[in-house]
Amino acid sequence: MEEPPVPHYLKQGRSKSFADTTQAGVSQRVAEIIADVRERGDAAVRQYSETFDRWSPAAFRLDEEQVREIVAGLPEQVVADIRFVQDQVRGFAEAQRATLHDLEVETLPGVFLGHRHVPVDSVGAYIPGGKYPLTASAHMTILTAKAAGVPRVVACTPPIQGEVPAATVAAMAMAGADEIYLLGGVQAVAAMAVGTETISPVATIAGPGNAYVAEAKRQLYGEVGIDLFAGPTEILVIADEEADPFVCAVDLLSQAEHGPESPAVLITPSARVAEETLRHIEALLPAMPTRDYAEPAWRDFGQVVVVDDLDEAFALGDSLAFEHVQVLTREPRRALEQMRSYGALFLGEGTCVSYGDKVIGTNHVLPTLGSARYTGGLWVGKYLKTVTYQEVRSEQTSSMLGEVCGRAARVERFEGHARSGDVRVWKHTGQTFDWIEAAHAVTAGDRA
């Protein structure tokens, strides 16, 4: 058997896994906060907000007048840009929703089976902040829920160093949030999930966040639905010999700035592209305004891998199952045919991951830590329940199904199920069964 090719690492970094996001300390602290919010409600929420965010307003919820004042105080260009981006996100989400059709088929004479796509009744959208205002997450979580038809969307975002994140609040309001709270962290997620005196619980929680927020979603899953499990942002760049190493370097660092544990990986069959990309990164990093995050992310989790050819690059990329995969090759659409495990593809030099994060219209809440092997990202379908229904209008078909049901259920020793089939045979055909006669004899005796 031929040995698989061995990639050459010009730079090797640490890998991330779900085990990293569920450290005992994080898990235990999150469990304590959720239990406290469950028991003490608003009082616990206020305590944790004061402790973690130094934020304790008279009310965490913003009323309509406050929201109007916040939006009015923003520069017109900021509001216009939010509106532009939301038009893109809404348009794509609505186009996705239009592909999901209700179904009804007649599978046997008089037997009608169907399904409907029903939106959940409420969503809690978590928009992270704390250090930077992340307006784009408001578009992705709230607008998508509204495009799915969700009637009630509760949105939470933390203050930024004691200040109202005006642009984020504007994005939340313009996206259609029904309730807006200046509240962050585990206490916000817990309040939306379990409910307090002032916040009614929701059916689904969506949105990115730090390790504590991600762990809170994991622990609450089952009690509420969640969009997906997520960890630090990831970028994989697959580049051929024609790729511009400077572009590779800039795009890798664009995602490394998300946080000190954000993996950034280059895979290329070109040793020249690999080496020059490394040199550009070394030159760019010292002057980067977000170096405090980007530098440790690149130092600890950055990788540059040289492979034999693009087929090997695509195969290695699939094994990583990264959140973002940027394809800087002569024929970028080859990736559509050859790759299966990714959160989102960004094809060609004219496209970049930052477009997906901020402006282009696809959703940026995407799977990380290898979960792209089994799920895609947030989209309208995450807010929909596909529910089935069935109706048998024909007595003849119902009696036939009853006979089969009786036999099939008794093979499994489910006598109650069998009798539900039997009774329809009896009702529609007059055929009797010993257990029916015995039951009637008992009830007749009781009446006597």
N, C-alpha and C positions, 0 to 999 in steps of 0.2 A: 504494500500500500504506500502511495506517495505521501511524504510528510507535508503537512500544511506549511506555507511560507511563514517565516518568523519576522515580524516587523522590527525595525530598528528605531529605538527611541533616542532622539537627540536631546530631549528633555522628558523626564518621567516625573509624574506627580502622584499624590495620593488619590485613591478612589473614594467615592462616597457611596453609602448604602443606607437603607432604612434603619439599620441598627444605630446609625449615628444620630438619628432624629428622635430616638426613644431612650436616651440615656436615663438611668434611674433617677437622677436628680430632677431632670426636666419632667419626667413622667409623674413622679410623686408630687411635685409642686403643683402641676396642672390639676391633678386629681383633687388636691386639697382645695384649690380655688373653686373648682366646679362644685364640689360638695358644699362649700361655704355659700356660694351664690344660690345653690338649690335650697339651702336652709334659711339664709337670712335675706335673700333677695336684694332689694335696692341698697340696703345698708352695707352689705358686703361689696357690691359693685362700687359704691362711693369710696369705701375704704381702700380698695385696690387701685382705683383711679388716683386717689390722693397719694398713695405710696409709690406707684410706678410712673405716673405722668404728672404728679403735682397739679392735679386738675380736679376741682370740686365746685362746679358752678351750681347755681340755684336749681337748674334743670339741665340734664344732659341732652334732652331733645331740643332741637331748634324749631321754633315756630315759623309760620309762613312769612311773617314780617321780618324776622331776623334773616331768613334766607334771602329775601328780596334785597335787603340792605347789603348783605355780603356780595351778592352778584353785582349789584349796582356799583359797588366800590372797586370792581376789577377794571383794568384797562380794556377798552373795546376790542383790541386785537386778541387778547386772551380769551374773551368770550367767543369771538368769531372763530378762533382756532378750535376751541372745545366743540362748537357747533359743527364745524367741518368734520372733525374726527368722528363725532357721534353719528353724523350722517353716513359715514363709511361703515361704521360698526353696525348701525341699525339696518342699513341696506343689505349687508351680507347676512346678518342674522335672519332677517325677514325672508331672504331668498332661500336660506336653509330650511326655515319653517315651511315654506311652500312646497318643499320636496316630500314632506311627511303627510301622507294622505290617510284618512280613515278608510277602513276596508269592511266590506260585507260580501260574503259569497254563499251560494246555496250548494252545500257539499253533497247532500242527498235530497231526494224529493221532500220538500217541506222543512228542511233543516238549514237554518241560517246562522252562520258563524261570522263574527266580526271583531274588529278592534277599533278603538278610538284613542287618539293622543290627547290626554287631558292634562292641562298644566296643574302643578301643585298649587295649593291655595295660598302659600306664603313662602317667601325666601328672605333669609338674612344675608345681606351682602357685606362682607368685611373688606374694607379698603385700607391697606396698611399705610402707615405714615411714621410719625415719630421723629424721623430725621429729615425726610424729603416729602413733599406733597406728591402723591402718586395718583394724579387725576385719571390716568388711563385705566386703572383698575376699576374705577367707577363705571366707565363706559362698558367694560367687558362683563362685569357681573350684573349690573342693574339693567342696562339696555337689553342684554340678551334675555333676561328674565321677562322683561316687558314684551319683547318680540314673541316669546313663547306663550304669552297670555296670562302671566301670573298676576293676580289682582292686587296682592299686597307685597311690597318690597320694603323691608326694613334695612337701612344702611347705617353702618357704624364706621367711623374713622377717628383715630386719636388726634389730640392737639399736637402741634409741633413746638416743642419747648415752651409750652404754656400759651401758645398763640393759636387762633382759629386758622386752619388751613383753607383760606378763602377759595382758592382755585378748585380744590377738591370738593368743597361744599357746593360750589357752582356746578361742577360736573355731576355730582350726585343728584342735585335738583333738576338739572336739565335732562338727565337720563330718565327721570320719572320716578325717583324714590318717593314712597308714600310717607315714610318716617325717616328723619335724619337725626342721628345722635353723635355728639362729639365724645366718643368713648372708644377706647382701644384695648388691645391685649386679650388675654384669656377671659377677663371679666366681661368683655363685650360679646365674645363668642358664646360664653356660658349663658349670659342674660338672654341672648336671642334664642338659644336652643331650649332652655328650661323655663324661661319666663320669670318675670319679677312682678312687683306690684304695678309697675308702670310700663313694662314691655311685655306684650303678649308673645308667647312662644311661636316660632316659625316651623315650617315643615322641612326646610332644606337650608343648609349653610353653604355659602360659596365664597371664594376669594382666596388670594394668597396671603402669606404672613410669615413671621419668623418661626423658629423651632417650637416655641411655646404655643403659638396659634395653631400650627400644624398638628401638634400633639393634642390640643384641645379638640380639634375636629376629629382626630382618630378616636379619642376616648368617647366622644358623643355620638359617633356613627352608630346607627341602629335606632337610637332614640330620635335622631333626625337623619335625613339624608345629607350627603355632602357631594360637592362637585367631584373632587378627586383628592388623593393624597399627594402632597407636594413638598419638595425640599428646596435647596438653593438652586438658583438659576444656572443653567448649563448651556454652553455653546460648543458645537462641533463644526469646524470648517473643513470641508473636503475640497482640495485644490489640485489642479493639474499643473503641468509645466508652464502653461500660458497665464496662470494667475499672477496678479500683482502682489508681491509680498507685503508692500506697504498697506494695501487694502486688507490683506489677511490680518496683519498686526493690529490695525485700527479696529477691525470688527471683533477680534478676540477680546481686546481690552474693553470694548463697549459693554460686554456682558460681565466681565470680571468686576466691574465697578458696582454690580448689584450687591456684593457682599464678600467678606473675606474667605468664604468657603465655596465660591462659585467656580466650578470647573470650566476651563477653556482649553480646547484641544484642537490641534491641527493635524490632519492626516493627508499626506501627499506622496505621490510617487517621485517627486522632484526633490533631490537633495539640495539643489540651489534655492528653490522656493522655501524650503524648511529653514535653511541657514540664514537667508536674508530676512525672513519673518522674525526669527529670534533676534537678530541685530536691531531691527526696527522697534521691537517691543522694548528692548533694553534702552533704546534712545528715547522712546516716548514716555515710558513710565515715570521718570523722575519729575517731569513737569506736569503730570496729570493732576488736575484739581481734585479728582476723586482717588488719588493714590492710596489713601488710608485703607480703602477697601480693595482696589484693583491690585496693588502690589502683593499683599499676602495671598490673595486668591491665585495670582499667577505663580508666585513662588511655591506655594504648597500644592496647588491643584492643576497648574498648567502643564500641558504635554504637547510635544511635537514628535510625530511619528512618521517615519519614512517607510513606504511599502513598495512592493514590486510594480503594481499597476492599479488602475482605478477599480477593477473588479475586487481586488483585495481591500481597497479603501472602503468601498461600499459595504463589503461583508464585515469588516472590522467596525464600521459605523453602526451597522445593525446590531452587532453584539453589545455595543455601548448603550443603545436605545436612549439617546439623549433627547432633551427637551427641544432644543433648536438645532437644526442641521442646515448650514449654509453651504451651497454647492457652487464653487467658483471654478468651473470647468468649461471646456469648449462646447460641450453638449450637456448642459445641466439637467435636461429632462430625462437623461438616462437614470437619474436617481429615482424618478417616479416609477420606473420599471423594475429597478434592482433593489430598492430598499423597502422595508416593511415596518421597521420599528423606530419611530420618531414621533415627537410631539407635533412639529411643523417643519416643513421644508421651505427654504428660501433659495430660489433658483436664479443663478446668474449674478454678475457684478452689479446690475442695476437694482438688485433687491438686497436688503440687509435685515438682520434680525431686529434692529432698532425700529424699522418700519412696522414690523409686526407688533412690537411692544407699544408703539405710540400712535400710529396714524393710519395704517393701510386698511384696517377693517376686519381682519381675521382676529380671533380671540387669542389673547396672550396668556390666559390661565391654562397651562399645559402640564403634562405629566413629566416628572423628574425621577431621579434615582432608579432608573430602569423600568419604571411602570409603563413606559411607552410600549413595552412588550405586550401589554394586554388592554390598554385603554388609550383613547384619544383625549383631547383637551375639552375645556368647557365649550358648550354650544347649546343652542335652544333645546336640543334633545335631552340634555341633562335636567331640564326643568319640567319635562313631560313624563307622565306615567302612561305607558301603553297598556291599556286595560281591555280585556276581551269581554264579549257577551255571546250568548247562544240562545236560540229560540227554535223549538220544534213545533211546527204548525200542523203537521200531518199525523193523525192518530195511527195510521198504518205504520209509518216510519218510527213513531215513538214506541209502538209495541215491539217492533223488530229490534230496536236498540235496547229495549227492556229485557228481551230474551238474552241478547249477547251480554248485557251488563250483569244479569243474574248469574250466567255461567262463569264469566270472567271474575266476578267478585268472590264467588264461592271457591274458585281455585286458590285465591289468596286468603280464604277463610274470613272474609268480611261479610258476614250474614246481613248486617244492616244495610250495606250498600246493595246487596243482591235483592233485598226486599223492596228497595226503592224502585228497582227495575221491574220486579214482579208485579207491583201494584199498578203500574202503567199497562202491563200486558192484560191484567185482570180488568181494568177500567175500559180499555179500548176493544178487547176481544171477548170478554166474558170468561176466558180460561181461568180456572180457579187453582189455588195452591193450598196445600195442607195447612200451612201456618196462617193463611187468611181465614180459612174455615174455622180453625181453632180459636182465633182471635174473635171472630164474630160470635161464636158459641159462648164465649166468656161474657162478652158485652150483652148478649141476649139474656143470659142467666142473671146478670146484674140488674137488668131492667125488670125481669120477672120478680 
